[in-house]
Amino acid sequence: MTRKITLRINRINFTVNLEDRSADFIESKIREDFLLESDNDVKVLLSAYLKRTEELFELDTKLRDTLDSLKE
């Protein structure tokens, strides 16, 4: 089963389906970055993407460091 969430970016609605398994987590992250009740500028989209990519980089780095330390 899925949950639908709609973002409005530059006056265009985008509806996405979120899998139940991760819907709560993803929706909370979307709500941190976007206003679901109003329009979001494309700059907000780019900013959110860069923010989440930086977080992913940090997590990837920590994971690699942990794996490397376990190999030693």
C-alpha positions in Angstrom: 0.0 0.0 0.0 1.2 3.5 -0.6 0.6 7.0 0.7 0.3 10.0 -1.7 1.9 13.3 -1.0 1.7 16.4 -3.2 4.4 19.1 -3.5 3.8 22.4 -5.4 6.9 23.7 -7.1 6.8 26.8 -9.4 3.0 26.5 -9.5 3.1 22.9 -10.7 1.7 20.1 -8.5 3.8 16.9 -8.2 2.2 14.0 -6.5 4.4 11.1 -5.4 3.5 7.7 -3.9 5.4 6.7 -0.8 5.7 3.1 0.2 4.2 2.4 3.7 7.5 1.1 5.0 9.3 4.4 4.6 6.4 6.9 4.2 6.6 8.4 7.7 10.3 9.0 7.5 10.2 10.4 3.9 7.2 12.6 4.7 8.9 14.1 7.7 12.0 14.9 5.7 9.9 16.5 2.9 8.1 18.6 5.5 11.5 19.8 6.8 12.4 21.1 3.4 9.1 22.1 1.8 5.9 23.9 2.5 3.2 21.4 1.6 0.4 24.0 2.0 1.8 26.5 -0.5 4.0 26.9 -3.6 7.8 26.3 -3.4 10.3 28.0 -5.6 12.7 25.8 -7.6 15.5 27.3 -5.4 13.9 25.5 -2.4 14.1 22.2 -4.4 17.7 22.7 -5.2 18.6 23.6 -1.7 16.8 20.6 -0.3 18.6 18.3 -2.8 22.0 19.7 -1.8 21.2 19.5 1.9 20.1 15.8 1.6 23.1 15.0 -0.6 25.5 16.5 2.0 23.8 14.3 4.6 24.1 11.3 2.4 27.8 12.0 1.9 28.3 12.3 5.7 26.5 9.0 6.3 28.5 7.3 3.6 31.8 8.6 5.0 30.9 7.3 8.5 29.9 4.0 7.1 33.1 3.6 5.1 35.2 4.6 8.2 33.3 2.1 10.3 33.8 -0.7 7.8 37.5 0.1 7.4 38.0 0.0 11.2 36.3 -3.4 11.3 38.7 -4.7 8.7 41.7 -3.8 10.8 
